[in-house]
Amino acid sequence: MSTESLTFYTHPMSRGRVSRWMLEETGLPYEEVILDYGSTMKSPEYLAINPMGKVPALRHGGVTVTENAAICTHLADLVPGKGLLPQPGSPQRGLCYRWLFFAAGPLESFLTARKYGALAPTSEAGYGNEADLLNTLEQAVGGKAYLVGDGFTVADLYLASVMGFYMRFGMLERRAAFEDYVRPHQQRPAALRAAARDEALMAAHPHPAAAAAAAAAAARTTATAAP
């Protein structure tokens, strides 16, 4: 394992929640840097680290790793004794990659596009159609505790994160197989620690959309109370 320091750039209401969970699973020490949308996330200092101006990002020594799937895979490789990735070159490693990148690729692409009303025509959509996606997902998780063998891997972490988020906000249907798969993973000690840390940060670092909604609600309350 490399002894180089880890610095984690994130926001509590971002996809960084996935990478934080992975950091907690590794047990490795890390420094966190919380960035706010539209300000520090777009600062020259951070753009020098990630020119996209997005989170999460991980600095490992002098190297920057971005994209959740890449961060999670890299972190898993730092702690081989924890079994978060199967052995390199094994069929199980390929299976783990399959479901990790299914979650990070077609599944997230479809759910995000649908959320914003930007679905591509079925004949042109790289993520396929909804029925095929969700049925494939159900076949993968139905009746199983884990996607690969008999242990928790980075693929389970990533898929449970994506499914849990989208079900929580009503953007992924709550099939019984989905809920049965996600529920125990969300109760892992590392998942609970990561969630607690992000929840604790939200008051000081609200998402702009949430802050705007809260301000609008306060304005309506004030207007209603006015004589």
Backbone as numpy.savetxt, mean C-alpha at the origin, in Angstrom:
# Nx Ny Nz CAx CAy CAz Cx Cy Cz
22.75 -9.15 5.43 21.92 -7.95 5.43 22.79 -6.70 5.43
22.41 -5.71 4.63 23.15 -4.46 4.59 22.95 -3.70 5.90
24.02 -3.05 6.35 23.92 -2.25 7.57 23.70 -0.78 7.26
23.52 -0.44 5.98 23.24 0.94 5.61 21.91 1.39 6.21
21.81 2.68 6.55 20.60 3.20 7.19 19.43 3.24 6.22
18.22 3.18 6.79 16.98 3.26 6.02 16.25 4.54 6.41
15.86 5.33 5.42 15.04 6.52 5.64 13.79 6.39 4.80
12.65 6.53 5.45 11.35 6.28 4.83 10.60 7.60 4.69
10.26 7.96 3.46 9.51 9.18 3.16 8.07 8.80 2.87
7.14 9.43 3.58 5.76 9.00 3.46 4.80 10.09 3.90
3.52 9.80 3.79 2.43 10.59 4.36 1.43 9.58 4.90
0.80 9.87 6.04 -0.08 8.86 6.65 -1.31 8.50 5.83
-1.70 9.36 4.89 -2.82 9.04 4.01 -2.29 8.86 2.59
-1.44 7.88 2.43 -0.85 7.60 1.12 -0.60 6.11 1.00
-0.13 5.71 -0.17 0.25 4.31 -0.36 1.46 3.93 0.49
2.06 4.91 1.12 3.15 4.62 2.04 2.73 3.72 3.19
1.43 3.61 3.43 0.96 2.71 4.50 1.36 1.27 4.21
1.42 0.92 2.93 1.82 -0.44 2.56 3.28 -0.67 2.93
4.14 0.25 2.53 5.57 0.10 2.82 5.86 0.19 4.31
5.10 1.00 5.05 5.33 1.06 6.49 5.02 -0.30 7.12
3.94 -0.93 6.69 3.63 -2.26 7.21 4.82 -3.20 6.95
5.37 -3.12 5.74 6.50 -3.99 5.41 7.71 -3.67 6.28
7.97 -2.40 6.51 9.07 -2.03 7.40 8.88 -2.63 8.79
7.65 -2.58 9.28 7.38 -3.14 10.60 7.55 -4.66 10.61
7.21 -5.31 9.51 7.41 -6.77 9.43 8.89 -7.13 9.49
9.74 -6.30 8.91 11.17 -6.61 8.90 11.80 -6.48 10.28
11.27 -5.57 11.08 11.88 -5.30 12.37 13.13 -4.45 12.29
13.44 -3.94 11.10 14.64 -3.13 10.93 14.41 -1.70 11.43
15.41 -1.06 12.01 15.26 0.34 12.41 15.21 1.24 11.18
14.41 2.28 11.26 14.34 3.22 10.15 13.96 4.60 10.66
14.38 5.59 9.90 13.99 6.98 10.18 12.82 7.33 9.28
11.83 8.02 9.81 10.70 8.44 8.99 10.77 9.94 8.72
10.37 10.32 7.53 10.24 11.73 7.16 8.84 11.89 6.59
8.02 12.69 7.28 6.64 12.89 6.85 6.58 14.12 5.94
6.05 13.92 4.76 5.94 14.99 3.77 4.47 15.32 3.54
4.18 16.60 3.33 2.80 17.03 3.10 2.56 17.29 1.63
1.34 17.00 1.21 0.95 17.19 -0.19 1.06 18.66 -0.57
1.62 18.90 -1.75 1.65 20.25 -2.30 2.68 21.18 -1.69
3.35 20.76 -0.64 4.37 21.62 -0.02 5.69 20.86 0.05
5.97 20.23 1.18 7.26 19.55 1.31 7.41 18.39 0.33
6.29 17.82 -0.11 6.38 16.73 -1.08 6.87 17.22 -2.44
6.73 18.53 -2.68 7.18 19.12 -3.95 8.38 20.04 -3.75
9.01 19.96 -2.60 10.15 20.84 -2.32 11.36 20.41 -3.14
12.27 21.34 -3.42 13.49 20.97 -4.15 14.28 19.87 -3.45
14.26 19.89 -2.13 15.02 18.88 -1.39 14.47 17.48 -1.65
13.13 17.36 -1.64 12.57 16.03 -1.88 12.60 15.65 -3.35
12.42 16.62 -4.23 12.48 16.32 -5.67 13.87 15.82 -6.07
14.88 16.19 -5.31 16.22 15.66 -5.58 16.31 14.18 -5.22
15.42 13.75 -4.31 15.38 12.34 -3.92 14.46 11.56 -4.85
13.26 12.09 -5.08 12.29 11.47 -5.98 11.72 12.55 -6.89
12.18 12.65 -8.13 11.72 13.70 -9.04 10.22 13.65 -9.32
9.57 12.52 -9.03 8.13 12.43 -9.21 7.38 13.24 -8.15
8.03 13.54 -7.05 7.37 14.29 -5.99 6.24 13.53 -5.35
6.40 12.22 -5.25 5.37 11.36 -4.67 5.97 10.48 -3.59
5.10 9.94 -2.75 5.52 8.99 -1.72 4.77 7.68 -1.95
5.36 6.59 -1.42 6.53 6.51 -0.57 7.83 6.47 -1.37
8.89 6.71 -0.64 10.25 6.49 -1.15 11.09 5.99 0.02
12.07 5.20 -0.31 12.97 4.65 0.70 14.40 4.94 0.28
15.15 5.54 1.19 16.58 5.72 0.97 17.31 4.63 1.73
18.08 3.84 1.01 18.88 2.79 1.63 20.33 3.12 1.33
21.01 3.66 2.32 22.35 4.17 2.05 22.23 5.33 1.08
22.92 5.27 -0.02 22.87 6.34 -1.01 21.93 6.08 -2.16
21.07 5.07 -2.04 20.19 4.68 -3.14 18.74 4.97 -2.78
17.97 5.47 -3.75 16.54 5.70 -3.56 15.75 4.59 -4.23
14.81 4.01 -3.49 13.89 3.02 -4.04 12.49 3.62 -3.96
11.77 3.65 -5.08 10.39 4.11 -5.10 9.51 2.97 -5.58
8.21 3.19 -5.54 7.18 2.22 -5.94 7.04 1.15 -4.84
5.82 1.05 -4.33 5.58 0.16 -3.19 6.07 -1.26 -3.41
5.76 -1.84 -4.56 6.15 -3.23 -4.79 7.66 -3.38 -4.75
8.38 -2.41 -5.31 9.84 -2.46 -5.29 10.37 -2.29 -3.87
9.80 -1.36 -3.13 10.23 -1.14 -1.75 10.01 -2.40 -0.92
8.83 -2.98 -1.04 8.50 -4.15 -0.23 9.39 -5.34 -0.58
9.64 -5.54 -1.87 10.51 -6.64 -2.28 11.93 -6.42 -1.79
12.42 -5.20 -1.91 13.77 -4.89 -1.45 13.89 -5.13 0.05
12.91 -4.69 0.81 12.95 -4.88 2.26 12.91 -6.36 2.62
12.10 -7.13 1.91 12.03 -8.56 2.19 13.39 -9.23 1.98
14.11 -8.78 0.97 15.44 -9.35 0.70 16.45 -9.00 1.79
16.20 -7.94 2.55 17.13 -7.55 3.61 17.03 -8.45 4.83
15.93 -9.19 4.94 15.73 -10.06 6.12 15.37 -11.47 5.65
16.29 -12.16 4.99 15.97 -13.47 4.43 15.49 -14.48 5.46
15.91 -14.32 6.69 15.50 -15.27 7.72 14.04 -15.21 8.09
13.35 -14.15 7.70 11.93 -14.02 8.04 11.01 -14.69 7.02
11.55 -15.14 5.90 10.74 -15.88 4.93 9.71 -15.05 4.21
9.91 -13.74 4.13 8.93 -12.89 3.45 9.00 -13.01 1.93
10.08 -13.58 1.43 10.21 -13.94 0.02 10.77 -15.36 -0.05
10.22 -16.22 -0.90 10.80 -17.55 -1.08 12.22 -17.46 -1.64
12.91 -18.56 -1.64 14.29 -18.60 -2.10 14.41 -18.14 -3.55
15.45 -17.36 -3.88 15.66 -16.96 -5.28 15.78 -18.19 -6.19
15.15 -18.11 -7.34 15.21 -19.20 -8.30 14.21 -20.30 -8.08
13.47 -20.26 -6.97 12.50 -21.31 -6.69 11.18 -21.02 -7.39
10.39 -22.08 -7.71 9.06 -21.84 -8.28 8.19 -20.98 -7.37
8.37 -21.16 -6.06 7.56 -20.38 -5.11 7.86 -18.88 -5.22
9.13 -18.57 -5.53 9.48 -17.15 -5.71 8.71 -16.58 -6.89
8.64 -17.34 -7.97 7.87 -16.89 -9.13 6.41 -16.70 -8.81
5.84 -17.62 -8.02 4.43 -17.50 -7.63 4.21 -16.26 -6.76
5.15 -16.00 -5.88 5.06 -14.81 -5.04 5.08 -13.55 -5.90
5.99 -13.51 -6.86 6.04 -12.37 -7.78 4.74 -12.24 -8.55
4.17 -13.37 -8.96 2.93 -13.31 -9.74 1.87 -12.50 -9.01
1.62 -12.85 -7.75 0.51 -12.20 -7.04 0.88 -10.82 -6.53
2.15 -10.61 -6.23 2.59 -9.27 -5.85 2.36 -8.29 -6.99
2.76 -8.67 -8.18 2.64 -7.75 -9.31 1.25 -7.76 -9.94
0.47 -8.79 -9.68 -0.95 -8.75 -10.02 -1.63 -7.66 -9.20
-1.31 -7.61 -7.91 -1.90 -6.59 -7.04 -1.43 -5.20 -7.42
-0.12 -5.05 -7.65 0.44 -3.74 -7.95 0.16 -3.28 -9.37
-0.15 -4.23 -10.26 -0.39 -3.90 -11.66 -1.86 -3.85 -12.01
-2.41 -4.93 -12.56 -3.79 -4.87 -13.06 -4.83 -4.55 -11.99
-4.69 -5.10 -10.79 -5.73 -4.87 -9.78 -5.78 -3.40 -9.37
-4.65 -2.84 -8.96 -4.64 -1.44 -8.55 -4.98 -0.51 -9.71
-4.49 -0.84 -10.90 -4.78 0.01 -12.06 -6.28 0.05 -12.33
-6.92 -1.10 -12.28 -8.36 -1.15 -12.52 -9.13 -0.39 -11.44
-8.83 -0.67 -10.18 -9.59 -0.05 -9.10 -9.41 1.47 -9.08
-8.20 1.93 -9.36 -7.95 3.37 -9.41 -8.66 4.01 -10.59
-8.59 3.38 -11.76 -9.26 3.93 -12.94 -10.76 4.00 -12.73
-11.32 2.97 -12.12 -12.77 2.98 -11.88 -13.14 4.06 -10.87
-12.32 4.23 -9.85 -12.59 5.26 -8.84 -12.73 6.63 -9.47
-11.89 6.94 -10.46 -11.88 8.26 -11.06 -12.62 8.32 -12.39
-13.40 7.28 -12.69 -14.18 7.28 -13.92 -13.34 7.31 -15.16
-12.19 6.64 -15.12 -11.25 6.70 -16.25 -10.96 5.32 -16.82
-11.93 4.43 -16.77 -11.73 3.08 -17.30 -11.50 3.12 -18.80
-10.53 2.36 -19.26 -10.27 2.24 -20.70 -11.28 1.28 -21.32
-11.54 1.39 -22.62 -12.39 0.39 -23.28 -11.83 -1.00 -23.04
-12.72 -1.97 -22.82 -12.28 -3.32 -22.47 -11.26 -3.87 -23.44
-11.45 -3.60 -24.72 -10.54 -4.15 -25.73 -9.14 -3.57 -25.64
-9.01 -2.42 -24.95 -7.71 -1.75 -24.85 -7.14 -1.76 -23.44
-7.91 -2.25 -22.48 -7.50 -2.17 -21.08 -6.47 -3.25 -20.76
-5.30 -2.82 -20.33 -4.27 -3.77 -19.97 -4.62 -4.58 -18.74
-5.56 -4.09 -17.94 -5.95 -4.80 -16.72 -7.11 -5.76 -16.96
-7.57 -5.91 -18.20 -8.67 -6.83 -18.47 -10.01 -6.26 -18.07
-10.97 -7.13 -17.81 -12.29 -6.65 -17.41 -12.56 -7.00 -15.95
-13.57 -6.36 -15.39 -13.84 -6.49 -13.96 -14.13 -7.92 -13.55
-14.96 -8.61 -14.30 -15.32 -9.98 -13.92 -14.10 -10.88 -13.87
-13.26 -10.80 -14.89 -12.07 -11.65 -14.91 -11.13 -11.32 -13.76
-10.94 -10.03 -13.51 -10.06 -9.61 -12.42 -10.53 -10.13 -11.07
-11.79 -9.89 -10.76 -12.29 -10.24 -9.44 -12.43 -11.75 -9.27
-12.79 -12.45 -10.33 -12.88 -13.90 -10.24 -11.49 -14.52 -10.08
-10.51 -13.97 -10.78 -9.13 -14.43 -10.62 -8.65 -14.20 -9.19
-8.98 -13.03 -8.66 -8.62 -12.70 -7.28 -9.28 -13.67 -6.30
-10.55 -13.95 -6.52 -11.25 -14.86 -5.61 -10.66 -16.27 -5.67
-10.31 -16.72 -6.85 -9.69 -18.04 -6.97 -8.35 -18.08 -6.25
-7.63 -16.96 -6.26 -6.31 -16.92 -5.62 -6.40 -16.99 -4.10
-7.39 -16.32 -3.52 -7.44 -16.21 -2.05 -8.48 -17.11 -1.41
-9.43 -17.62 -2.19 -10.53 -18.38 -1.62 -10.07 -19.60 -0.84
-10.46 -19.68 0.41 -10.15 -20.84 1.23 -8.69 -20.97 1.61
-7.90 -19.92 1.43 -6.47 -19.99 1.72 -6.07 -18.95 2.76
-5.13 -19.34 3.59 -4.55 -18.37 4.52 -3.46 -17.56 3.84
-2.72 -18.22 2.92 -1.58 -17.58 2.28 -1.58 -17.86 0.78
-0.98 -16.96 0.03 -0.91 -17.11 -1.42 0.15 -18.11 -1.86
1.21 -18.22 -1.08 2.35 -19.05 -1.46 2.68 -20.00 -0.31
2.44 -21.27 -0.51 2.79 -22.25 0.51 2.03 -22.04 1.80
2.73 -22.25 2.92 2.06 -22.20 4.22 2.59 -21.07 5.10
3.09 -20.01 4.47 3.61 -18.90 5.26 3.32 -17.55 4.64
3.35 -16.52 5.47 3.08 -15.15 5.06 4.26 -14.61 4.25
3.96 -14.00 3.10 4.99 -13.41 2.25 4.62 -11.98 1.89
5.55 -11.33 1.19 5.31 -9.97 0.72 4.08 -9.90 -0.17
3.77 -10.98 -0.88 2.58 -10.98 -1.74 1.32 -10.87 -0.90
1.27 -11.57 0.24 0.11 -11.46 1.12 -0.02 -10.05 1.68
1.10 -9.49 2.09 1.07 -8.13 2.65 0.52 -7.14 1.63
1.04 -7.21 0.42 0.63 -6.23 -0.58 -0.82 -6.42 -0.97
-1.22 -7.67 -1.22 -2.59 -7.90 -1.66 -3.58 -7.58 -0.56
-3.27 -7.97 0.68 -4.17 -7.65 1.79 -4.29 -6.14 1.99
-3.20 -5.42 1.78 -3.24 -3.95 1.90 -4.17 -3.34 0.86
-3.99 -3.75 -0.39 -4.82 -3.20 -1.47 -6.28 -3.56 -1.27
-6.55 -4.83 -1.01 -7.93 -5.27 -0.85 -8.58 -4.60 0.35
-7.85 -4.53 1.46 -8.41 -3.92 2.66 -8.76 -2.46 2.45
-7.88 -1.72 1.79 -8.13 -0.30 1.54 -9.37 -0.11 0.68
-9.43 -0.82 -0.43 -10.54 -0.60 -1.36 -11.86 -1.13 -0.82
-11.84 -2.18 -0.03 -13.09 -2.63 0.60 -13.54 -1.63 1.67
-12.59 -1.09 2.41 -12.92 -0.13 3.47 -13.69 1.06 2.92
-13.33 1.51 1.74 -13.96 2.70 1.16 -14.99 2.35 0.08
-15.45 1.10 0.08 -16.54 0.71 -0.81 -16.18 0.66 -2.27
-14.90 0.51 -2.59 -14.48 0.50 -3.99 -14.12 -0.90 -4.49
-14.23 -1.88 -3.61 -14.06 -3.29 -3.97 -15.15 -4.06 -3.25
-15.90 -4.86 -3.99 -17.01 -5.57 -3.36 -16.51 -6.50 -2.26
-17.32 -6.63 -1.23 -16.93 -7.40 -0.06 -17.36 -8.86 -0.21
-16.74 -9.57 -1.11 -17.00 -11.00 -1.21 -16.49 -11.68 0.06
-17.19 -12.74 0.46 -16.80 -13.44 1.68 -15.35 -13.92 1.62
-14.94 -14.42 0.46 -13.56 -14.91 0.31 -12.55 -13.78 0.50
-12.91 -12.58 0.05 -12.01 -11.44 0.20 -11.85 -11.08 1.68
-12.96 -10.97 2.38 -12.91 -10.58 3.78 -12.22 -11.63 4.63
-12.49 -12.91 4.35 -11.87 -13.98 5.13 -10.36 -14.00 4.94
-9.91 -13.62 3.76 -8.47 -13.59 3.50 -7.81 -12.38 4.16
-8.41 -11.22 4.02 -7.78 -9.98 4.49 -7.76 -9.87 6.01
-8.84 -10.29 6.65 -9.03 -10.02 8.08 -7.84 -10.47 8.94
-7.40 -11.72 8.87 -6.30 -12.13 9.76 -4.98 -11.42 9.46
-4.75 -11.08 8.21 -3.50 -10.38 7.88 -3.50 -8.98 8.49
-4.65 -8.33 8.50 -4.72 -6.99 9.08 -4.55 -6.99 10.60
-4.65 -8.17 11.21 -4.47 -8.28 12.66 -3.06 -8.70 13.06
-2.17 -8.84 12.09 -0.79 -9.15 12.43 -0.20 -8.01 13.26
0.65 -8.32 14.23 1.22 -7.26 15.08 1.88 -6.14 14.28
2.61 -6.49 13.22 3.28 -5.46 12.43 2.27 -4.57 11.72
1.18 -5.16 11.24 0.14 -4.38 10.57 -0.52 -3.41 11.56
-0.76 -3.88 12.77 -1.39 -3.03 13.78 -0.46 -1.89 14.20
0.83 -2.18 14.34 1.78 -1.12 14.70 1.85 -0.07 13.60
1.92 -0.52 12.37 2.01 0.42 11.25 0.77 1.29 11.17
-0.40 0.67 11.30 -1.65 1.43 11.23 -1.75 2.44 12.36
-1.34 2.03 13.56 -1.41 2.93 14.71 -0.50 4.14 14.51
0.67 3.92 13.95 1.59 5.03 13.72 1.01 6.01 12.71
0.46 5.50 11.61 -0.10 6.39 10.61 -1.34 7.12 11.13
-2.18 6.42 11.90 -3.35 7.08 12.46 -2.94 8.21 13.40
-1.87 8.00 14.16 -1.40 9.02 15.09 -0.88 10.26 14.38
-0.42 10.09 13.15 0.14 11.21 12.39 -0.91 12.01 11.63
-2.11 11.47 11.49 -3.08 12.08 10.58 -3.56 13.45 11.03
-3.68 13.68 12.33 -4.17 14.98 12.79 -3.22 16.10 12.38
-1.92 15.84 12.49 -0.93 16.87 12.15 -0.66 16.94 10.65
-1.03 15.88 9.93 -0.74 15.82 8.50 -1.97 15.33 7.74
-3.06 16.11 7.73 -4.27 15.66 7.04 -4.09 15.65 5.53
-4.84 14.80 4.88 -4.87 14.81 3.42 -5.61 16.07 2.98
-5.19 16.74 1.91 -5.88 17.97 1.48 -7.37 17.78 1.27
-7.77 16.65 0.71 -9.20 16.41 0.47 -9.95 16.31 1.79
-9.35 15.64 2.77 -9.99 15.50 4.08 -10.06 16.85 4.78
-8.99 17.64 4.67 -8.98 18.96 5.29 -10.04 19.86 4.67
-10.19 19.80 3.35 -11.20 20.61 2.67 -12.60 20.19 3.09
-12.82 18.88 3.21 -14.14 18.39 3.62 -14.46 18.83 5.04
-13.46 18.78 5.93 -13.67 19.20 7.31 -13.99 20.69 7.38
-13.30 21.50 6.59 -13.54 22.94 6.57 -14.94 23.24 6.05
-15.36 22.52 5.02 -16.70 22.73 4.47 -17.77 22.35 5.49
-17.54 21.24 6.21 -18.50 20.82 7.23 -18.59 21.84 8.35
-17.43 22.39 8.75 -17.42 23.40 9.80 -18.16 24.66 9.35
-17.99 25.03 8.09 -18.67 26.21 7.57 -20.18 26.01 7.56
-20.61 24.80 7.18 -22.05 24.51 7.18 -22.62 24.57 8.59
-21.86 24.05 9.55 -22.31 24.07 10.94 -22.44 25.50 11.44
-21.46 26.33 11.11 -21.49 27.74 11.52 -22.67 28.46 10.90
-22.91 28.20 9.63 -24.02 28.85 8.94 -25.36 28.44 9.53
-25.47 27.17 9.90 -26.72 26.67 10.48 -26.96 27.27 11.86
-25.88 27.48 12.61 -26.01 28.00 13.96 -26.23 29.51 14.00
-25.96 30.19 12.90 -26.10 31.64 12.88 -27.56 32.04 13.04
-27.83 33.13 13.79 -29.23 33.57 13.98 -29.83 34.12 12.70
